[in-house]
Amino acid sequence: MIKLINLPSLFLLTNLVLGTQPNIVLVMTDDQGWGQTGYMNHPVLKTPHLDNMASNGLCFKRFYAGGPVCSPTRATVLTGRTHDRTGVFNHGYALRLQEKTISQALKISGYATGHFGKWHLNGLRGPGVPILNSYPNGPKDFGFEKWISVTNFFDLNPVMSRNGKFEDFSGDSSEIIVDEALSFITEQKKKKSPFFCVIWFGTPHSPFMAFEKDRSEFNGLDEASANHYAELKAMDRSIGSLRKGLRKLSIEKNTIIWFMSDNGGLPKINPTTTGGLRSFKGSLYEGGIRVPCIIEWPNGIPAPRSTNYPAGAVDVFPTISEIVGLHEDSCIYPQDGESLFKIFKKELKQRKKPLIFSSNNRMAVIDNNWKLLSLPSKNNPNFELYNLSKDISETTNLKRVNDKIFKELNKLIEVNRVSIQKSVEGKDYKEGFVKNQPPRIFWTEVEEYKKYFNHWKFRPEYESRLKNK
């Protein structure tokens, strides 16, 4: 008999027997800060569709990205593992083929799988270009049957890849991929197939580009900020289209929509992006890793509410595993997250499994209200200890006055440092080592893209990259 991860409840087992597994839609924005929603009382940005989603689902006020930049969080979402374990040390590193992803596991379990938008897990840097079918470590290599994807961020009127075939699209990038995702979802509804749909926006990553109909609301801001917020306005509108599409198909009640951002907000955008948190994207302070998150699932979250329970991208895989009843061998161990399924029904006071972060020789651990950072310095690491329940902006280092807490959290960091290093070396894999990976390079170095240079060099997103090619 095959053992399951975290045996599902009777309600979920009944769903499995009846063949009514929930549909799953994972939505991720690119560089949206914790403060950049209407329900967080942002001073200029209105997000009516996200606000409505928050009032009808579970809205996390303490949700954390997998890492402080984009590719790491994407790796964490797909694997349930702190990103350094997977070889995705920073933006633009390729996800190792030896990892096991939630998309692969769900495909094996009978789900139709689709990816729409930004990928950024195949080792290619630079503004997003359509993914070559022949290039390794793309969506097809990690369990996605259908994909309309680009290597990295993308903006207005993008050129994208439909399962390897390049296509020019017209319109706002967020609305384009939601429309394509809804076509995929409609197809699965006709087939009576459960689906796993990943929508990874390019918004609001630079370069900031928006239509005048969206920008006019922000004319009092500087140009970059106005375009940045206009992108978020269009993204919110696409969320409305997604939810309306699910209602039209009469599948909204049994569809999980899990919305989040890939990292904290950007600096030099006015008004501020991080809602009073310290620092920005790239940092392990709260402003770099705390992000918006909403889970909407009418059949599974009966009482909509907000929660201060600490959770993160690392919890996506184990949560879905429990809901669907995935096989024990569907993932690579160690798994760093925990299932959030229990909190869908009732509030929990304490998180049992601390959240661990490892990025560029920096580490952090969040254990409920306490957070310890280990930051590199010339000699020994520099430690900073904060009580997030009293000091959300991380202004007062309590290391010297809370020695017991410091020692407990530092022990957690050191244990995980050793464990993560073993993962980096490939000890988690059956081979015991890391197989060859695609190089971390700019796509302009890939021979198959060179034939497109003359055609693309006048596109605003590629112009600076190709002007001397």
Secondary structure, 3 states (H helix, E strand, C coil): CCCECCCCCHHHHHHHHHCCCCEEEEEEECCCCCCCCHHHCCCCCCCHHHHHHHHCCEEEEEEECCCCCHHHHHHHHHHCCCHHHHCCCCCCCCCCCCCCCHHHHHHHCCCEEEEEEECCCCCEECCCCECCCCCCCCHHHHCCCEEEEECCCCCCCCEEEECCEEEECCCCHHHHHHHHHHHHHHHHHHHCCCEEEEEECCCCCCCCCCCHHHHHHHCCCCHHHHHHHHHHHHHHHHHHHHHHHHHHCCCCCCEEEEEEECCCCCCCCCCCCCCCCCCCCCCCCHHHHEEEEEEECCCCCCCCEEECCCEEHHHHHHHHHHHHCCEHHHCCCCCCCCCCHHHHHCCCCCCCCCEEEEECCEEEEEECCEEEEEECCCCCCEEEEEECCCCCCCCCCCCCCCHHHHHHHHHHHHHHHHHHHHHHCCCCCCCCCCCCCCCCEEHHHCHHHHHHHHHHCCCCCCHHHHCCC
